[in-house]
Amino acid sequence: MSTYAFTRAVTVFAVGFLLLNAALLFIVEHYIWAAVCTVAAVLVVIGWFWYRRAMKELADARKEMKREVESLRDLLDTHRQN
């Protein structure tokens, strides 16, 4: 299972759990707590999108760093050969 699929599964579980709690609390007329659970579910989704964007930026930076290291190695190899 990839990291993306795992984090998506955990996020879906958390959001589902929070929305189920919100619905049940709404049914028993605890409207404030139902709203708190709903807001928490929205924050989980926003946090997941933020996390995915941060991980993509990290992967891109890692690729760029790898290209720079390979470029430096090539430069050193060319310098040693001369």
C-alpha positions in Angstrom: 0.0 0.0 0.0 1.4 3.4 -1.0 1.7 6.2 1.4 -0.9 8.2 -0.5 -3.4 5.4 -0.3 -2.7 4.9 3.4 -3.1 8.6 4.3 -6.2 8.8 2.2 -7.7 5.8 4.0 -6.9 7.2 7.4 -8.4 10.6 6.4 -11.6 9.0 5.0 -11.9 7.0 8.2 -11.4 10.1 10.4 -13.8 12.2 8.4 -16.4 9.5 8.4 -16.1 8.9 12.1 -16.4 12.7 12.9 -19.4 13.1 10.5 -21.1 10.1 12.1 -20.6 11.6 15.5 -21.9 14.9 14.3 -25.0 13.3 12.8 -25.7 11.3 16.0 -25.1 14.3 18.2 -27.5 16.4 16.0 -30.1 13.7 16.4 -29.9 13.9 20.2 -30.0 17.7 20.0 -26.4 18.4 21.1 -26.1 21.0 18.3 -22.9 22.7 19.5 -21.0 19.4 19.7 -22.4 18.4 16.3 -21.0 21.6 14.9 -17.6 21.0 16.6 -17.4 17.5 15.0 -18.4 18.9 11.6 -15.7 21.6 11.9 -13.2 19.0 12.9 -14.0 16.9 9.9 -13.5 19.9 7.6 -10.2 20.7 9.3 -9.0 17.0 8.8 -9.7 17.4 5.0 -7.9 20.7 4.9 -5.0 19.2 6.8 -4.8 16.3 4.5 -4.6 18.5 1.4 -1.9 20.6 3.1 0.0 17.4 4.0 -0.2 16.1 0.4 1.1 19.5 -1.0 4.0 19.5 1.5 5.0 15.9 0.6 4.9 16.8 -3.1 7.1 19.8 -2.5 9.5 17.7 -0.5 9.6 15.0 -3.3 10.3 17.8 -5.9 13.1 19.3 -3.7 14.6 15.8 -3.2 14.7 15.2 -7.0 16.2 18.7 -7.6 18.9 18.0 -4.9 19.6 14.6 -6.6 20.1 16.3 -9.9 22.5 18.9 -8.3 24.5 16.1 -6.7 24.8 14.2 -9.9 25.9 17.4 -11.7 28.6 18.0 -9.1 29.8 14.4 -9.4 30.0 14.8 -13.2 31.9 18.1 -12.7 34.4 16.4 -10.3 34.9 13.4 -12.6 35.6 15.7 -15.5 38.0 17.7 -13.4 39.8 14.6 -12.3 40.2 13.3 -15.8 42.0 16.5 -17.0 
